[in-house]
Amino acid sequence: MTDVMKQAVQPDPSATALRSRIVVAGTGSGAGKTTVTLGLMKAFADSGLRVQGFKCGPDYIDPTYHTAATGTPSRNLDSWMTSADTVRETFIRASEGADISVIEGVMGLYDGKDPLSNTGSTAEIAMLTDSPVLLVVDVRSMARSAAAIVLGFQRLEPKLRIAGVIVNRCGSQGHYSIVRKAIEQECGIPVLGWLKRDDGLDIPERHLGLVPAVERGELEPLFQRAAELIRAGTDLEALRALADSAPPLSLPAQPLFAPDRLLAEGSQVATGERPVIAVAKDAAFNFYYPENLDLLRQSGAEIAYFSPLAGERVPQHANGLYLGGGFPEEFAAAIAANTGFLEDIRSAVRQDMPIFAECGGYMVLARTLTDRAGSVHRMAGVIPSDVRMQEKRAALGYREATALQDCLLLEAGETIRGHEFHYSVMAYDESSTPYPYAYQTKGMRGLQSEGYAQGNLLAAYTHIHLASLPKAAARWVEKCRAYGQ
């Protein structure tokens, strides 16, 4: 089905936009910010508000939670993969028409790309969007010491506005009262609520097919429980007033997404004049940055979604193919059974159709996929490699991907930014000819060769953000147009 973009009216770049917003940050991973975020989102949405969710940093799973809790697609705000201007623009565009925006942080408030600066951190996103911060503090076995923690977070970055606190895992109402008095006396900001210790709120392991579970509605009880606890212990009116106090924002002088070009998707331009990029979209393939698709549209492409899990094949009128990440290992048998889809991939490669695949999509291009149970499933086989799932995480973190050769998106030597997060490992068959690696990636563990590039096929583990190199989107669309002609 063709996706005709319904873009909200864009503010004038010279004008200011009022956006009610709050950043939910934690003192560290595990403090409870995801639980608080989901509880707030669900509670506000249940009260009839239109809630827009955002996630700081490169993550696909939390935005899926947000979308399920609010009914509105969530967006990522990443100041390392993109620019400060793009962060502000993405926020303003996506929050148009929302009653309140809730921005979930990543790790601890000040954790990011660099331990010596705010780069890539929740704090940086909060400052770029001029948003008040709600700090979530785990106060187990703690009383006055909680005030010292909040005070330290306040003083580390004076430009940041930590405007309120929610304390998590309190043992009782009395425990909450003690902690609240200490924080409010020493820190001068309100404690707006608390959550008691509740093992039923534990978020499941993040790599075991959570997105499919969300889509099946299996986590709805968790969202409801979080909302119940938030409503019971949080002053939602005060919190909303805090969000409403955020100052107006302005679009950058030179927006990445020009309104007239974005609106052209629904204009008088004939459909046949736009190259069609088929995008696999279902429970197995669902990790896409909306801005990547927006940039492809802005460059002239038309997006056509299809579902391999529903037995659908690559649309016949497609001029290009995009296989995003997701959980193909959870549905490997169903993917292998859709022989028409796999044959369409092989045929597209033979015809040199422009194809881009990342992470989960990359895995499906391999010869075989061995799931966690040890079962081997035949995949498309267009890449001389085999992939195997493992219990231990194989990669996590930001990546700078430099092209080792001219390829679909990049010229040799060009660099694009992205991230990796996967539990599978790829065994490359390098027995005959030099393996055509796509990138040299740079991360915390140094440099490594990664991916596969041959003709118009580009595939790798790295999830890229096209806003880090917008001309890559235009290059892809032009190759799709040339293929169609």
C-alpha positions as CSV (number, residue, x, y, z in Angstrom):
1,M,0.0,0.0,0.0
2,T,1.4,3.4,-1.0
3,D,2.2,5.7,1.9
4,V,1.0,9.2,1.1
5,M,2.5,11.5,3.6
6,K,0.1,13.6,5.6
7,Q,2.4,16.3,6.9
8,A,1.1,18.7,9.5
9,V,1.3,22.4,8.6
10,Q,4.8,23.6,9.4
11,P,5.5,26.7,11.4
12,D,7.3,29.5,9.7
13,P,11.1,29.2,10.5
14,S,11.1,32.8,11.7
15,A,8.2,32.3,14.1
16,T,8.1,30.7,17.5
17,A,6.2,27.6,18.4
18,L,4.8,26.8,21.8
19,R,5.3,23.2,22.8
20,S,4.3,21.7,26.2
21,R,7.1,19.3,27.0
22,I,9.0,17.5,29.7
23,V,12.2,15.4,29.7
24,V,12.1,12.3,31.9
25,A,15.6,11.5,32.9
26,G,17.2,9.0,35.3
27,T,20.2,9.2,37.6
28,G,21.3,6.0,35.8
29,S,20.1,3.1,33.8
30,G,17.6,1.1,35.9
31,A,16.4,4.2,37.9
32,G,12.9,3.7,36.5
33,K,12.7,6.4,33.8
34,T,11.1,4.0,31.2
35,T,8.4,3.0,33.8
36,V,7.7,6.6,34.7
37,T,7.7,7.7,31.0
38,L,5.2,5.0,30.1
39,G,3.1,5.6,33.1
40,L,2.9,9.4,32.3
41,M,2.2,8.8,28.7
42,K,-0.5,6.3,29.3
43,A,-2.1,8.4,32.1
44,F,-2.1,11.5,30.0
45,A,-3.4,9.6,26.9
46,D,-6.2,8.0,29.0
47,S,-7.3,11.4,30.1
48,G,-7.9,12.4,26.5
49,L,-4.7,14.3,25.7
50,R,-2.8,13.9,22.5
51,V,0.6,12.8,23.7
52,Q,3.7,12.8,21.5
53,G,6.6,10.6,22.6
54,F,10.3,11.1,22.0
55,K,13.4,9.0,22.8
56,C,16.8,10.5,23.3
57,G,19.5,8.5,21.5
58,P,19.5,5.6,19.0
59,D,16.8,3.3,20.2
60,Y,13.9,1.5,18.5
61,I,12.4,-0.5,21.3
62,D,11.4,2.3,23.7
63,P,9.8,4.3,20.8
64,T,7.7,1.2,20.1
65,Y,6.5,1.2,23.8
66,H,5.7,5.0,23.4
67,T,3.7,4.4,20.3
68,A,1.7,1.6,21.9
69,A,1.0,3.7,25.0
70,T,0.0,6.9,23.2
71,G,-1.3,5.8,19.9
72,T,1.0,8.3,18.2
73,P,4.3,7.3,16.5
74,S,7.3,8.2,18.6
75,R,10.4,9.8,17.3
76,N,14.1,9.8,18.2
77,L,16.2,12.9,19.1
78,D,19.9,12.2,18.7
79,S,22.4,15.0,18.9
80,W,25.4,12.9,17.8
81,M,24.0,11.1,14.7
82,T,22.3,14.4,13.6
83,S,22.9,18.1,14.3
84,A,21.6,20.4,17.0
85,D,19.4,22.1,14.4
86,T,18.0,18.7,13.3
87,V,17.1,17.8,16.9
88,R,15.1,21.0,17.3
89,E,13.5,20.7,13.9
90,T,12.5,17.1,14.5
91,F,11.0,18.0,17.8
92,I,9.0,21.0,16.5
93,R,7.7,19.1,13.4
94,A,6.7,15.9,15.3
95,S,5.1,17.8,18.3
96,E,2.8,19.9,16.1
97,G,-0.7,19.5,17.4
98,A,0.2,17.5,20.5
99,D,-1.2,18.6,23.9
100,I,2.0,17.5,25.6
101,S,5.3,15.9,24.6
102,V,7.2,13.5,26.8
103,I,10.8,13.0,26.0
104,E,12.4,9.8,27.5
105,G,16.1,10.1,28.3
106,V,18.8,7.5,27.7
107,M,21.0,5.9,30.5
108,G,21.8,8.5,33.2
109,L,21.0,12.2,32.6
110,Y,24.6,13.1,31.7
111,D,25.7,9.8,30.0
112,G,26.4,10.1,26.3
113,K,29.1,9.8,23.7
114,D,31.8,11.4,25.8
115,P,32.3,11.1,29.6
116,L,34.0,14.5,29.6
117,S,31.1,16.4,28.0
118,N,27.3,16.4,27.5
119,T,27.7,15.2,23.9
120,G,25.0,12.7,23.0
121,S,23.4,12.8,26.4
122,T,19.9,13.4,27.7
123,A,21.2,16.7,29.2
124,E,22.2,17.9,25.8
125,I,18.8,17.1,24.3
126,A,17.1,18.9,27.2
127,M,19.2,22.0,26.6
128,L,18.8,21.9,22.8
129,T,15.0,21.7,23.2
130,D,15.0,24.1,26.2
131,S,12.9,21.5,28.1
132,P,12.3,21.2,31.9
133,V,13.7,18.0,33.3
134,L,11.9,15.6,35.6
135,L,14.6,13.5,37.4
136,V,13.7,10.0,38.4
137,V,15.7,8.8,41.5
138,D,15.8,5.2,42.8
139,V,15.6,5.8,46.6
140,R,15.8,2.3,47.9
141,S,17.5,2.1,51.3
142,M,17.9,5.9,51.2
143,A,16.6,9.0,53.0
144,R,18.5,12.3,53.2
145,S,21.1,11.0,50.8
146,A,18.5,11.3,48.0
147,A,18.8,15.1,48.4
148,A,22.6,14.8,47.9
149,I,22.1,12.9,44.7
150,V,19.6,15.5,43.3
151,L,21.8,18.4,44.4
152,G,24.8,16.9,42.5
153,F,22.8,16.5,39.3
154,Q,21.7,20.1,39.7
155,R,25.2,21.5,40.1
156,L,27.0,19.6,37.4
157,E,25.4,21.6,34.6
158,P,24.0,25.0,35.6
159,K,22.4,25.6,32.2
160,L,20.1,22.7,32.7
161,R,16.8,23.1,34.3
162,I,16.0,20.2,36.6
163,A,12.5,21.3,37.5
164,G,11.1,18.4,39.4
165,V,11.7,14.9,40.9
166,I,9.8,11.6,41.0
167,V,11.2,9.1,43.4
168,N,11.0,5.4,42.6
169,R,10.9,2.2,44.6
170,C,9.8,3.8,47.9
171,G,9.1,1.3,50.6
172,S,6.1,3.1,52.0
173,Q,4.2,6.4,52.1
174,G,6.3,7.3,55.2
175,H,9.5,6.6,53.3
176,Y,8.3,8.9,50.5
177,S,7.5,11.7,52.9
178,I,11.0,11.6,54.4
179,V,12.7,11.6,51.0
180,R,10.5,14.4,49.7
181,K,11.1,16.7,52.6
182,A,14.9,16.2,52.3
183,I,15.0,16.9,48.5
184,E,12.7,19.9,48.6
185,Q,14.6,21.5,51.5
186,E,18.0,21.1,50.1
187,C,17.4,21.3,46.3
188,G,14.6,23.9,46.1
189,I,12.5,21.9,43.6
190,P,9.3,20.0,44.0
191,V,9.0,16.2,44.4
192,L,6.0,15.6,42.2
193,G,5.3,12.0,42.9
194,W,6.5,8.5,43.9
195,L,6.2,4.9,42.9
196,K,6.4,2.1,45.4
197,R,8.5,-1.0,44.9
198,D,6.6,-3.2,42.4
199,D,8.2,-6.3,40.8
200,G,5.2,-6.3,38.3
201,L,6.7,-3.2,36.7
202,D,9.9,-4.8,35.6
203,I,10.5,-4.3,31.9
204,P,11.3,-7.7,30.1
205,E,14.6,-8.4,28.6
206,R,15.0,-6.1,25.6
207,H,16.2,-8.6,23.0
208,L,13.6,-11.3,23.2
209,G,11.1,-10.2,20.6
210,L,9.6,-7.3,22.5
211,V,8.3,-5.4,19.5
212,P,6.3,-8.4,18.4
213,A,5.0,-8.8,22.0
214,V,4.0,-5.1,22.0
215,E,2.2,-5.5,18.7
216,R,0.3,-8.5,20.0
217,G,-0.8,-6.4,23.0
218,E,1.0,-8.5,25.5
219,L,2.5,-5.5,27.3
220,E,-0.7,-3.6,27.7
221,P,-1.2,-4.7,31.3
222,L,2.3,-3.3,32.1
223,F,1.4,0.1,30.6
224,Q,-1.9,0.1,32.5
225,R,-0.2,-0.8,35.8
226,A,2.4,2.0,35.3
227,A,-0.4,4.5,34.6
228,E,-2.3,3.4,37.7
229,L,0.8,3.9,40.0
230,I,1.5,7.3,38.4
231,R,-2.1,8.4,38.9
232,A,-2.0,7.2,42.5
233,G,1.2,8.9,43.5
234,T,1.9,11.8,41.2
235,D,0.5,15.3,41.0
236,L,-0.3,15.2,37.3
237,E,-1.7,18.7,37.2
238,A,1.5,20.2,38.6
239,L,3.5,18.1,36.2
240,R,1.5,19.3,33.2
241,A,1.9,22.9,34.5
242,L,5.6,22.3,34.5
243,A,5.5,21.1,30.9
244,D,3.4,24.1,29.9
245,S,6.0,26.4,31.4
246,A,8.6,25.5,28.7
247,P,9.5,28.5,26.5
248,P,8.7,28.8,22.8
249,L,11.0,27.3,20.2
250,S,12.0,28.4,16.7
251,L,12.9,26.3,13.7
252,P,16.4,26.7,12.4
253,A,17.1,29.3,9.7
254,Q,17.8,26.6,7.2
255,P,15.5,23.6,8.0
256,L,16.5,20.2,6.7
257,F,12.9,19.4,5.9
258,A,11.5,22.1,3.6
259,P,7.7,22.2,4.0
260,D,7.0,22.8,0.3
261,R,9.1,19.8,-0.7
262,L,7.6,17.5,2.0
263,L,4.1,18.5,1.0
264,A,4.8,17.6,-2.6
265,E,4.1,13.9,-1.7
266,G,0.4,14.8,-1.9
267,S,0.6,17.3,-4.7
268,Q,-0.2,17.0,-8.4
269,V,3.1,15.3,-9.2
270,A,2.2,12.1,-11.1
271,T,2.9,8.9,-9.2
272,G,4.7,7.5,-12.1
273,E,7.3,10.2,-12.0
274,R,8.4,9.2,-8.5
275,P,10.6,6.1,-8.0
276,V,8.9,3.7,-5.6
277,I,11.0,2.3,-2.7
278,A,9.4,-0.8,-1.3
279,V,9.8,-0.9,2.5
280,A,9.3,-4.2,4.5
281,K,7.1,-3.3,7.5
282,D,5.7,-5.7,10.0
283,A,6.6,-7.4,13.3
284,A,9.9,-8.8,11.8
285,F,11.0,-5.6,10.0
286,N,10.1,-2.4,12.0
287,F,13.2,-0.5,12.9
288,Y,13.1,2.6,10.8
289,Y,13.9,6.2,11.7
290,P,10.9,8.3,10.4
291,E,13.3,11.0,9.3
292,N,15.0,8.5,7.0
293,L,11.7,7.9,5.2
294,D,11.0,11.6,5.2
295,L,14.3,12.4,3.5
296,L,13.6,9.7,0.9
297,R,10.2,11.3,0.2
298,Q,11.7,14.8,0.1
299,S,14.3,13.5,-2.4
300,G,11.4,12.4,-4.7
301,A,10.7,8.8,-3.7
302,E,7.3,7.3,-3.0
303,I,7.2,4.7,-0.2
304,A,5.3,1.5,-0.6
305,Y,5.0,-0.7,2.5
306,F,4.6,-4.5,2.3
307,S,4.6,-7.3,4.9
308,P,6.7,-10.4,4.3
309,L,5.1,-12.0,7.4
310,A,1.7,-11.7,5.8
311,G,3.0,-13.6,2.8
312,E,3.3,-10.5,0.7
313,R,6.0,-10.2,-2.0
314,V,8.1,-7.2,-3.1
315,P,5.6,-4.9,-5.0
316,Q,6.0,-5.4,-8.7
317,H,6.2,-1.6,-9.4
318,A,9.1,-1.1,-6.9
319,N,12.3,0.6,-8.1
320,G,14.1,0.0,-4.9
321,L,14.0,-2.0,-1.7
322,Y,14.6,-1.1,1.9
323,L,14.9,-4.0,4.5
324,G,15.1,-2.5,7.9
325,G,16.0,-4.0,11.2
326,G,13.8,-5.8,13.6
327,F,13.4,-9.4,14.9
328,P,13.7,-11.7,11.9
329,E,15.0,-14.4,14.2
330,E,11.6,-14.5,15.9
331,F,9.9,-15.2,12.6
332,A,12.7,-17.0,10.7
333,A,10.4,-20.0,9.8
334,A,7.7,-17.7,8.4
335,I,10.2,-15.7,6.4
336,A,11.8,-18.9,5.1
337,A,8.3,-20.1,4.1
338,N,7.6,-17.0,2.0
339,T,9.7,-18.3,-0.9
340,G,8.2,-15.7,-3.2
341,F,9.6,-12.9,-1.1
342,L,13.0,-14.5,-1.0
343,E,13.0,-15.2,-4.7
344,D,12.0,-11.5,-5.3
345,I,15.1,-10.5,-3.4
346,R,17.3,-12.8,-5.5
347,S,15.7,-11.5,-8.7
348,A,16.1,-7.9,-7.6
349,V,19.8,-8.5,-6.9
350,R,20.3,-10.1,-10.3
351,Q,18.7,-7.1,-12.0
352,D,20.8,-4.7,-9.9
353,M,17.9,-3.0,-8.2
354,P,19.0,-0.5,-5.5
355,I,18.7,-2.4,-2.2
356,F,19.6,-1.2,1.2
357,A,19.4,-3.6,4.2
358,E,20.4,-3.0,7.8
359,C,20.7,-5.3,10.8
360,G,17.6,-7.6,10.6
361,G,17.3,-7.0,6.9
362,Y,21.0,-7.8,6.5
363,M,20.5,-11.1,8.3
364,V,17.7,-12.1,5.8
365,L,20.1,-11.6,2.9
366,A,22.5,-14.2,4.3
367,R,22.4,-17.9,3.2
368,T,21.1,-19.2,6.5
369,L,19.9,-17.9,9.9
370,T,20.3,-20.1,13.0
371,D,17.9,-19.1,15.7
372,R,18.4,-19.4,19.5
373,A,17.0,-22.9,19.5
374,G,19.6,-24.1,17.0
375,S,17.2,-24.4,14.1
376,V,18.6,-23.5,10.7
377,H,16.5,-21.5,8.3
378,R,17.3,-20.8,4.7
379,M,17.2,-17.1,3.8
380,A,17.7,-15.2,0.5
381,G,21.3,-16.3,0.0
382,V,22.4,-13.2,-1.9
383,I,25.3,-12.6,0.5
384,P,28.0,-15.3,1.0
385,S,27.6,-15.5,4.8
386,D,25.7,-17.3,7.5
387,V,24.2,-15.7,10.6
388,R,23.7,-17.2,14.1
389,M,21.9,-15.9,17.1
390,Q,23.6,-15.9,20.5
391,E,22.6,-15.2,24.0
392,K,25.4,-12.7,24.6
393,R,25.0,-9.3,23.0
394,A,27.4,-9.0,20.0
395,A,27.5,-5.2,19.5
396,L,26.2,-2.0,21.0
397,G,27.0,1.7,20.4
398,Y,27.5,4.5,18.0
399,R,29.3,4.0,14.8
400,E,30.9,6.2,12.2
401,A,30.8,4.2,9.0
402,T,33.2,5.1,6.3
403,A,32.7,3.6,2.8
404,L,35.5,1.3,1.7
405,Q,34.3,1.6,-1.9
406,D,31.7,3.4,-4.0
407,C,28.3,2.0,-3.0
408,L,24.5,2.7,-3.1
409,L,24.6,5.5,-0.5
410,L,28.2,6.6,-0.3
411,E,31.3,7.4,-2.3
412,A,34.5,5.8,-1.2
413,G,35.8,7.7,1.8
414,E,32.5,9.3,2.8
415,T,31.3,8.8,6.3
416,I,27.8,8.4,7.7
417,R,26.7,8.0,11.3
418,G,24.6,5.3,13.0
419,H,24.6,2.7,15.7
420,E,24.7,-1.1,16.2
421,F,22.6,-3.2,18.6
422,H,22.4,-6.9,17.9
423,Y,22.7,-10.4,19.4
424,S,23.6,-12.2,16.1
425,V,27.0,-12.8,14.6
426,M,27.7,-13.0,10.8
427,A,30.2,-15.6,9.6
428,Y,31.6,-14.3,6.3
429,D,32.7,-16.7,3.5
430,E,36.0,-15.2,2.4
431,S,37.4,-18.4,0.8
432,S,37.4,-17.4,-2.8
433,T,37.6,-13.7,-3.6
434,P,38.3,-10.7,-1.4
435,Y,35.1,-10.1,0.5
436,P,33.4,-6.8,-0.6
437,Y,33.0,-5.2,2.8
438,A,30.9,-2.0,2.8
439,Y,32.2,0.0,5.6
440,Q,35.1,0.5,8.0
441,T,33.2,1.3,11.2
442,K,34.6,3.2,14.2
443,G,33.2,2.7,17.6
444,M,34.4,2.4,21.2
445,R,36.3,-0.8,20.4
446,G,38.2,0.6,17.5
447,L,37.9,0.0,13.7
448,Q,36.5,-3.0,12.0
449,S,35.4,-4.0,8.4
450,E,31.6,-4.5,8.2
451,G,28.8,-5.1,5.8
452,Y,28.5,-6.0,2.2
453,A,28.5,-3.8,-1.0
454,Q,28.2,-5.2,-4.5
455,G,26.6,-3.2,-7.3
456,N,23.5,-1.5,-6.1
457,L,23.2,-3.8,-3.0
458,L,24.3,-2.3,0.3
459,A,23.8,-4.2,3.6
460,A,25.3,-4.0,7.0
461,Y,24.6,-4.3,10.7
462,T,24.9,-0.5,11.2
463,H,21.6,1.3,11.5
464,I,22.3,4.6,9.7
465,H,20.7,8.0,10.1
466,L,20.4,9.7,6.8
467,A,20.2,13.1,8.4
468,S,23.9,12.7,9.2
469,L,24.6,12.8,5.4
470,P,21.4,14.0,3.6
471,K,22.9,13.7,0.2
472,A,23.0,9.9,0.7
473,A,19.2,9.9,0.5
474,A,19.2,11.9,-2.7
475,R,21.8,9.6,-4.2
476,W,19.7,6.5,-3.3
477,V,16.5,8.0,-4.9
478,E,18.4,9.0,-8.1
479,K,19.7,5.4,-8.5
480,C,16.1,4.1,-8.0
481,R,14.9,6.6,-10.6
482,A,17.6,5.5,-13.0
483,Y,16.7,1.8,-12.4
484,G,13.1,2.5,-13.2
485,Q,14.0,4.1,-16.5
